[in-house]
Amino acid sequence: MTAPTATSKPRRKIATTDLAMQIFLLVIGLIVATPIIIAIFTSFKSLQDISANPHTLLPREWTLDNYITAWNATPFGRYLLNSFIQSGVIVICQVIFSIFAAYAFSFLEFKGRDLMFYLILGSLMVPFQLTFIPNFVLVSELPRNCLELFGESTAFCSYLGANTYFGLTVPFLASAFGVFLLRQFFLSLPKDLHDSAQIDGASNFRFLWQIVVPLSGGSISAFAIFAFLGAWSQYLWPLIITNETEMRTVQIGIRFFLANQERGTNWGALMAGAVIVLLPTLLIFLIANRQLVKGIAMTGLKG
């Protein structure tokens, strides 16, 4: 009969600790997900079912009327299009600009590089509310300044300013967080790769797009997801910079849908609208969850 080893007790203790941690995380996850679960089930309830006493989590009778009401009460299709355009432009520009900046701060040697990088990091500590008014004044005055500079016959000036996609996106086309995140991963790549590419005659642009970017797919994907979530959930800036229905995003559409309820709040339709707004971010997270975790795990803290 084999005697128990000295390591059996510590292993049992580690297993118990892991189980306790999993239970704790499961409870926290359920607490965080409870409002979302309630909103989803409420969106399929009838008005009588919502006002019934006692309340039930699951609908007694499933219905899609709330989604039809929410879609027809406001131009939801236009709101979704505006949000997708806004988020897509922001994500593409932030990813491209962050890749170029992170590469410069990681592989290139130039005077004032570290100081410039620290200034970019310092901008992370400046809240957006502090730059909100200057951004609003700048974007609002762009059409008038454009006409004065290029003449009243210039057509593209009408695409600048408030109530335009330019106004919705231009303050967010660059991301200091993206520069920091990608730079940290680029620094973890062997310097020998850059030296070998230079010896072979490869330009910085070719080395970046043929070697660095493919090796950094996880980190770039993770940042793109963060950028999309931040752009999709914007509320204050679209609320201020747009005052026309055709240019509002889904978050602003939900706000005005709630304000237009003259006979009290239609909670079923409101929850249906919230689920529609939530669906793109939820799908992206479920599809890219593994890539997101991989990208964060591979991003080091070197430098």
Secondary structure, DSSP 8 states (H G I E B T S, - for coil): -----TTHHHHHHHHHHHHHHHHHHHHHHHHHHHHHHHHHHHTTS-HHHHT-SS--SS-SS---HHHHHHHHHTTHHHHHHHHHHHHHHHHHHHHHHHHHHHHHHHH---TTHHHHHHHHHHHTTS-HHHHHHHHHHHHHHHHHHHHHHH-TT-SGGGGSSTTSHHHHHGGGS--HHHHHHHHHHHHTS-HHHHHHHHHTT--HHHHIIIIIHHHTHHHHHHHHHHHHHHHHT--HHHHHH--SGGG--HHHHHHHHHHT-TTS--HHHHHHHHHHHHHHHHHHHHHHHHHHHHHHHH-----
